[in-house]
């Protein structure tokens, strides 16, 4: 390992013990971190989705407010350059991987990975695979107006944006 990386690894290990939010999945251990700013419109838009993930998958997601001075070191250690950011660390045996989702369109794309890691069936796919065309807030507003449950993947299927009638 490069000598310049040792301080960073040390800080990660130090903070991992202080802020661990571990959930055991299907043979995996998951540490999930959500970085947000309370006044960020995209963070506000994804907050219900984070709660949905916690409830549906029984996750303990560590929510880190980047506006707090006490969290600045964590922001630097995790190299957070934009919010919202969802980081999933998976561990199984001696191996671990990091998955990073940045932005209000990208964060909801974490659900298929989480479902797989938790040993659950993947959620239904949205009608249009390129969900970046669909705005999650529009989907939620449309479903609320039609008195439908929230979209299962925090992305609309075809009901609101494609002229369909179902949810």
Secondary structure, DSSP 8 states (H G I E B T S, - for coil): --GGGHHHHHHHHHHHHHH--EEE-SS-EEEEEEEE-TT-HHHHHHHHHHHHHHHHHT--EEEEETTSGGGHHHHHHTT--SSSEEEEEEEETTEEEEEEEESTTTGGGGHHHHHHHTT-------SSS-GGGS-HHHHHHHHHHTT----TTSS--STTTSS-S--
